[in-house]
Amino acid sequence: MKQALVILSGGQDSITCLFWAISNGYNCSALTFDYDQLHNIEIESAKKAAQIAGIKNHEISTIGPLFSGNSPLTNKSMELEQYSNLADVSPGIQKTFVPGRNLLFLSLAANKAYSMNIDTMITGICQEDFGGYPDCRSDFIKSLEETIKLGMEKEIKILTPLMDMKKSEIVMMAKNLPKECWEALSFSHTSYDGKYPPTSNDHANLLRARGFEEAGLPDPLVERAVAENLMELPKTRNYENQD
């Protein structure tokens, strides 16, 4: 059986990629990074997703405060911006950008894949995020594949099944995967403020909410929070007839 190492953050996209890989015949190992992120609830989300998926080899790699710079994801003194809608998000590099994060994660994952004799890595990078996150481009992935090949004299493919998809298309993909994927998404974490339930209007929450609304499907994470009486059901059309 073909082998793959999935970079599993605990977010919506990486969890979808995990179940995509399983459905496409990969025997998956998973790697999650603890980089002193303030929203480390995502590590617990990754553990839960790996458990639901039946992943036997899930490693949490602690790399310390390397990214403690000026991103509100790693520096609690930095303000996390809130928006009334996605149209208000300013163009250019987002303040939540963590420089070098994907570069380091994929390089470290390549080391792990090399040692495990795995020649395929899978990540949930999506080009829809590119505007504010330059390490979410297909050009970046192609360049890094070549760098890994040169630096290790081993070809390790980096698969990005979500690269050219809209968030609504990612939601539909997840819905069409085995039902365990939808269950795992109810424990996923997206919110930049590190809180559950996802009620703030940060960039990530708004993007996720729009994806489910455009897909016409309720977010299983939101449904779980509503069932636990932690938030009210959103007023958008994808939650009609859900109460």
C-alpha positions as CSV (number, residue, x, y, z in Angstrom):
1,M,0.0,0.0,0.0
2,K,1.3,3.5,-0.8
3,Q,2.4,5.6,2.1
4,A,1.9,9.3,2.9
5,L,2.8,11.7,5.7
6,V,-0.1,14.1,6.3
7,I,0.8,17.5,7.9
8,L,-2.2,17.6,10.3
9,S,-2.8,21.0,11.9
10,G,-6.2,20.2,13.3
11,G,-7.9,22.7,11.0
12,Q,-10.7,22.2,8.5
13,D,-8.4,21.9,5.5
14,S,-5.8,19.5,6.9
15,I,-8.5,17.2,8.3
16,T,-10.2,17.1,4.9
17,C,-6.9,16.2,3.3
18,L,-6.3,13.4,5.8
19,F,-9.6,11.7,4.9
20,W,-9.0,12.4,1.2
21,A,-5.7,10.6,1.4
22,I,-7.2,7.6,3.2
23,S,-10.0,7.5,0.6
24,N,-7.4,7.5,-2.2
25,G,-5.6,4.4,-0.8
26,Y,-2.8,5.9,1.2
27,N,-1.7,4.4,4.4
28,C,-1.3,7.6,6.4
29,S,1.0,8.7,9.2
30,A,0.3,12.2,10.6
31,L,2.6,15.0,11.9
32,T,1.4,17.9,14.0
33,F,3.6,20.8,15.1
34,D,3.5,22.5,18.5
35,Y,5.1,25.8,17.8
36,D,3.9,27.7,20.9
37,Q,0.9,28.9,18.9
38,L,-1.6,30.7,21.1
39,H,-4.5,28.8,19.6
40,N,-3.0,25.4,20.7
41,I,-6.5,24.0,20.9
42,E,-5.8,22.9,17.3
43,I,-3.4,20.3,18.6
44,E,-6.2,18.6,20.5
45,S,-8.3,18.9,17.3
46,A,-5.6,17.1,15.4
47,K,-5.4,14.3,18.0
48,K,-9.2,13.9,17.8
49,A,-9.2,13.8,14.0
50,A,-6.3,11.2,14.0
51,Q,-8.2,9.1,16.5
52,I,-11.4,9.2,14.4
53,A,-9.4,8.3,11.3
54,G,-7.7,5.4,13.0
55,I,-4.2,6.8,12.5
56,K,-1.8,4.6,14.4
57,N,1.3,6.8,13.9
58,H,0.5,10.5,14.9
59,E,3.4,12.5,16.1
60,I,3.3,15.8,17.9
61,S,6.6,17.6,17.1
62,T,7.5,20.4,19.6
63,I,9.7,23.1,18.0
64,G,9.4,25.8,20.6
65,P,8.9,29.6,20.2
66,L,10.7,30.0,16.9
67,F,7.8,32.0,15.5
68,S,7.2,34.4,18.4
69,G,7.5,37.5,16.2
70,N,4.7,39.9,15.4
71,S,1.8,37.6,14.4
72,P,-1.2,37.6,16.8
73,L,-1.2,33.8,16.4
74,T,2.1,33.5,18.3
75,N,2.4,36.9,20.2
76,K,-0.4,37.7,22.6
77,S,0.5,41.3,22.7
78,M,-0.5,41.7,19.1
79,E,-4.1,42.6,18.3
80,L,-6.2,40.2,16.3
81,E,-8.1,42.1,13.7
82,Q,-11.9,41.7,13.4
83,Y,-14.0,42.4,10.3
84,S,-17.7,42.9,9.6
85,N,-17.3,40.8,6.4
86,L,-14.6,39.5,4.1
87,A,-14.8,42.5,1.9
88,D,-13.2,44.6,4.7
89,V,-10.1,42.4,4.8
90,S,-7.2,44.6,3.6
91,P,-5.2,43.3,0.6
92,G,-1.5,42.3,1.0
93,I,0.2,40.3,3.7
94,Q,-2.1,39.6,6.6
95,K,-1.0,40.5,10.1
96,T,-1.7,36.8,11.0
97,F,0.9,35.6,8.6
98,V,3.7,33.7,10.4
99,P,6.8,34.1,8.2
100,G,8.5,30.8,7.3
101,R,5.9,28.6,9.0
102,N,5.0,26.4,6.0
103,L,8.6,26.5,4.8
104,L,9.9,25.1,8.1
105,F,7.0,22.7,8.6
106,L,7.4,21.1,5.2
107,S,11.1,21.0,5.6
108,L,10.9,19.2,8.9
109,A,8.2,16.9,7.6
110,A,10.5,16.0,4.7
111,N,13.1,15.0,7.2
112,K,10.5,12.8,8.9
113,A,9.3,11.3,5.6
114,Y,12.9,10.6,4.6
115,S,13.6,8.7,7.8
116,M,10.3,6.7,7.4
117,N,11.1,5.9,3.7
118,I,7.9,7.8,2.7
119,D,8.0,9.7,-0.6
120,T,4.7,11.5,-0.4
121,M,3.6,14.3,1.9
122,I,0.1,15.8,1.9
123,T,-0.8,19.3,3.2
124,G,-4.0,21.4,3.2
125,I,-2.4,24.5,1.7
126,C,-5.0,26.3,-0.4
127,Q,-4.3,29.1,-2.9
128,E,-7.5,30.9,-1.9
129,D,-5.5,32.0,1.1
130,F,-2.7,33.2,-1.1
131,G,-3.5,36.9,-1.0
132,G,-2.3,37.3,2.6
133,Y,-0.2,34.2,2.9
134,P,2.5,33.9,0.2
135,D,3.5,30.4,1.4
136,C,0.1,29.1,0.2
137,R,1.1,29.3,-3.5
138,S,1.5,26.4,-5.9
139,D,4.8,28.1,-7.0
140,F,6.1,27.8,-3.5
141,I,5.3,24.1,-3.3
142,K,6.9,23.4,-6.7
143,S,10.0,25.3,-5.6
144,L,10.2,23.5,-2.3
145,E,9.8,20.1,-3.9
146,E,12.9,20.9,-6.0
147,T,14.8,22.2,-3.0
148,I,14.1,19.0,-1.0
149,K,15.2,16.9,-4.0
150,L,18.5,18.9,-4.2
151,G,19.1,18.9,-0.5
152,M,18.3,15.3,0.2
153,E,18.9,13.6,-3.1
154,K,15.5,12.0,-2.7
155,E,12.3,13.0,-4.5
156,I,9.4,13.6,-2.1
157,K,6.2,14.7,-3.6
158,I,4.1,17.3,-1.8
159,L,0.4,16.8,-2.7
160,T,-1.9,19.7,-2.2
161,P,-5.4,18.4,-3.1
162,L,-7.1,21.6,-2.1
163,M,-4.7,24.1,-3.8
164,D,-7.1,25.4,-6.5
165,M,-10.4,24.9,-4.7
166,K,-12.8,27.5,-3.2
167,K,-13.7,27.0,0.5
168,S,-17.2,25.9,-0.6
169,E,-15.7,23.2,-2.9
170,I,-13.6,22.0,0.0
171,V,-16.7,21.7,2.1
172,M,-18.4,19.6,-0.7
173,M,-15.3,17.4,-0.9
174,A,-15.5,16.7,2.8
175,K,-19.2,15.9,2.6
176,N,-18.6,13.4,-0.1
177,L,-15.8,11.7,1.8
178,P,-16.6,8.9,4.3
179,K,-18.8,10.2,7.1
180,E,-16.0,10.0,9.6
181,C,-14.6,13.1,7.9
182,W,-17.7,15.2,8.7
183,E,-17.5,13.9,12.3
184,A,-13.9,14.9,12.6
185,L,-14.7,18.4,11.2
186,S,-17.0,18.9,14.2
187,F,-13.9,18.8,16.3
188,S,-11.7,20.9,13.9
189,H,-10.4,24.3,14.8
190,T,-10.1,27.4,12.6
191,S,-10.6,30.4,14.8
192,Y,-7.6,32.6,15.1
193,D,-8.4,33.6,18.6
194,G,-8.1,30.0,19.8
195,K,-11.6,29.9,21.2
196,Y,-14.4,27.4,20.9
197,P,-17.1,28.0,19.8
198,P,-16.0,30.1,16.8
199,T,-17.9,33.4,17.3
200,S,-15.3,36.1,16.5
201,N,-15.1,37.8,13.2
202,D,-11.5,37.1,12.4
203,H,-10.4,36.4,8.8
204,A,-10.3,32.6,9.2
205,N,-13.8,32.3,10.8
206,L,-15.4,34.5,8.1
207,L,-13.7,32.5,5.4
208,R,-14.9,29.2,6.9
209,A,-18.4,30.5,7.4
210,R,-18.7,31.7,3.8
211,G,-17.5,28.3,2.6
212,F,-20.2,26.4,4.4
213,E,-22.9,29.0,3.4
214,E,-22.0,28.9,-0.3
215,A,-22.0,25.1,-0.1
216,G,-25.4,25.2,1.4
217,L,-24.4,23.0,4.3
218,P,-24.3,23.6,8.0
219,D,-20.8,23.6,9.7
220,P,-20.7,20.5,11.9
221,L,-18.4,22.4,14.4
222,V,-21.1,25.1,14.7
223,E,-23.8,22.4,15.1
224,R,-21.8,20.8,17.9
225,A,-21.5,24.1,19.7
226,V,-25.2,24.8,19.3
227,A,-26.1,21.4,20.7
228,E,-23.9,22.1,23.7
229,N,-25.7,25.4,24.2
230,L,-22.6,27.4,23.7
231,M,-23.9,29.6,20.8
232,E,-27.0,30.4,18.9
233,L,-27.7,28.9,15.5
234,P,-26.5,31.4,12.8
235,K,-29.1,33.1,10.7
236,T,-27.6,32.2,7.3
237,R,-29.5,30.1,4.8
238,N,-27.4,26.9,5.3
239,Y,-28.8,26.5,8.8
240,E,-32.5,26.8,7.9
241,N,-34.6,24.0,9.2
242,Q,-31.8,22.9,11.5
243,D,-33.4,23.7,14.8
